[in-house]
Amino acid sequence: MKWFEAWLDNLAGGDAMTLFSLHALLVVFAIVVFNFVLRRVLARFGRAASKASTSFWELALIASARRPLSVLAWVVGISFVGQLAHSNTNAAILAVVHPVRVIGVIVCLGWFLTGFIGNAKEAIILRRTASGASVDRTTTDAIAQLLRIAVWIATILVALQSLGFSVKGVLAFGGIGGIAIGFAAKDLLANFFGSLMIYFDRPFAVGEWVRSPDKQIEGTVEDIGWRLTRIRTFDRRPLYVPNAVFTTITVENPSRMSHRRVNETIGLRYDDIGKVSAIVDDIDSMIRAHSGIDDKQPVVVNFDKFNDFSLDIVIRALSHVTGGVEFQMIKQDILLKIADIIARHGAEIAFPTRVNLTRALPPEGA
């Protein structure tokens, strides 16, 4: 231990630069040790929280604190070294160390809060999905985004206040500047308020099938942003629609329909006029007894009109199956059974016919 005491005596008698270097090395070493211990402690708490059944808040908190705490340790440590350097050298440039440290602490706090909001949102969605409960992803994303924006606005205002700026003056300047920005970016603001209307009115949500009779818009909603909504069309192409468009068009949401309609017209030959009544009765009985048709809803099977080349029978019914593939299978089964009923009665489905007049006329010169 004599060599260590001798080294300390030499260091104590050394110059200020040597002492500063030692302090800087000790600070860096302390930061490295702190980050190492921090990772171990957070990992241990994370493993313990993951074993609990009601720990999604703890998991979100731990996941959000890892990186901000590590960066905060470096900010505080480096600012401490900067203060030591300022006390030894009195350099004017090092006077900014204190405000930089304050801003760093505030930014790390805002970073942690925004990360916690995002992690808590995902944890809530995963937990409700695992329990089989319904999840309104659109509203959840909207609330999370609004909270993150509010946190960053508060972070910026607190940082400006800590630097000596008047928050009242900043807000007043923001009001005047907001008017100018509003005129310059009216389309951007229109899309922003359009997204708010989507979040509040909820005409559709992520994962739903939407279409518009006013525009060539049809597909599955993949993402609702502040400016654009991304829709995946049925040919798998992404369609990016500005949110302001949805405030001026009619939007149909087939994903929320309770029934799907069978609406068909079957034409019989005029030679089968005497068989129409029996065919209509059999089709009506078949439709009402079909497992894919909701017999509690109105069922219409009637002889409708004398068409140009057919006797038209109208068939209208509601299926409780709304999925596209399943509905098409039910519709196919109904049509094939209708064809069997017509054939069983000795009738035929009508089709347009033409008379070849050129064959009926006598040849020229006859």
Protein Blocks (a to p, Z undefined) as FASTA:
>chain_A
ZZmmmmmmmmmmmcfklmmmmmmmmmmmmmmmmmmmmmmmmmmmmmmmmmpmblmmmmmm
mmmmmmmmmmmmmmmmmmmmmmmmmmmnopaklmmmmmmmmmmmmmmmmmmmmmmmmmmm
mmmmmmmmmnopacdfklmmmmmmmmmmmmmmmmmmmmmmmnopafklmmmmmmmmmmmm
mmmmmmmmmmmmmmmmmmmnopacehiacddfkbccddddfbdcfkbccdddfkopacdd
dfklmmmcccddfklpfbdcddddddddfklmmmmmmmmmmmmmmmmmpmkbcfkbccdd
ddfbdcfkbccdddddddfbfbfklmmmmmmmmmmmmmmmmmmnopacdddddddfklmp
ccehZZ
